[in-house]
Structure formats: structure tokens, C-alpha cells
């Protein structure tokens, strides 16, 4: 594997993407170019499952599963989820509320407090 791909591996793993060989790079992949040559590619993960991946990132950052967090932790989780773009996904508020064990009204309340 090319050193550029090796260096990017932690980022690729964290995003759920994968490295592909230079010969397998397609138009939807991000080509990794070194000295003008494509040395590998990054295949981004599908949109399906993104919210679950983002929730996992936030749980890892906060050190606990979302339903186990106290109110300040849930507010912090909502802030982080918002920063990571989770709420641009369809039905994200409902899905996050379910994952946290709170109402969607509470999620909207936390979001409104962030955007005042």
C-alpha cells in the first residue's frame, strides 16, 4: 500500500470509507494523487447507515452510549451530532430521539437552544 494511503488509514477507518487500489478507482471515488499519479483511491461509504456511524463517533467521543448520558451529556451529544451534520439526514431527529430515549420535542428543544 502506498505511504499516502497508509497515512490516511485512520481517517478512512473513522469515516467508514475504504481504500481501493489505483486500478479500481472509479468516478465516484476520491483519487489519491502523488506526484501526478493516482496511487490509490478512497471509496466513501453509502449514505445508508451514516446516522448510525455518526452516532457511534459521538458515543466514542463522549465515552458512553447516548441513552446512558445525563441531560448535559445529551445536550452535548446533540451539539456534536449537529456539528457533524447528522440533522441534514431525513428523519434524523426522530432517529436520534429514539437512540437517546428522549422525545423528538426534546431534541428540537436542544437544537433550538444551540441556534439562538
N, C-alpha and C positions, 0 to 999 in steps of 0.2 A: 504494500500500500504506500502511496506517495506521502512524504512527510507533511504536506499541506492537509491531506485528508486525516492523517493521524492527529495533527494539532487541532483539527476541528471536531474530532470524535466526541469529546464531552458535550459540546453544543448540540451536535447532531443527536446524540442519545437523549439529551434533556428535552428536545423538541419532538421526539418520536419519529424523526426523519431517518433515512438510511443512506449510506454511501453506496454508489454504484460505480462500476468500472467505467473508464473513459469510453470504451467501445459501446457501452449500454446506455449512455446519456441520450435522453430524448428531449424534445422541445419543451416539455413541462418540467424538466429537471433543472437545477441550478448547476451550471458548469463551473468546475473549479479550474481556473486557468493559471498556469505557472509558466512564466517566460513565453507567453503567447500560445502555449499548447494546453489543450484540455487534458488534465491528468486524472480526473475523476469527476463525479457528479454527486449532487445531493438530491435525493428523491424525497420531497416533502410528504408528510403523512396526509391521508384523506381528511376532509373536513369532518366526516362522520367520526365521532369519538373525541373531537377536540375538547369539548367541555370537560369530559372526564379526565383528559390529560392535564388540562389547566387546573382542575380541582386537585388532582394529585400533586402538582407542583406547589400549590398553596398549602396543602396539608403538610407537605415536607418542610416548607419554609416555616410554618407555624408550630410544627412539632406534634401535631395531633390531628385526628380526624375531625372534620367540620362539626358533626353533631356533638362532639365532646367538648367543644370550646365554650367558655363562658361568654356572656354578652359582649364584653370588649374584644375578645378574640374573634367572635363572629363579625363584628363591625370591621375589624382589621382584615378579615378574610374577604369581606365584600369589597373593601377598598382595593385589595390586591387583585381580586378577580376582575374588578373594573379596570384597573391599570393594565392588566394582561389582555383586555378586550373580550372577556367572556360574555358580556351582556349584549354584544352585537349579534350573537347567535340566536336564532329563533327558539323560543320557549326557554331561554336560559334562566330567566327569573324564576319560573316555575320549577325548573330542574334543580337550581341552586337551593331554592327554598326546601324542596323535598330532601336534598342531600344534607342540608343543615338541620332539618327537623323544625323549621320555623315556617310561618306563613309567607306567602308572596307579598302581602301587605307590609310585613316587617322588612323584607328585602328592599321593597320600594322605598320605605322609610329611611333605611340606611343609605341607599343610593341618593335620595333627595338631600340628606344631610351632607353628603360629600360634595354635591354640586351646587350648593347655595353660595 
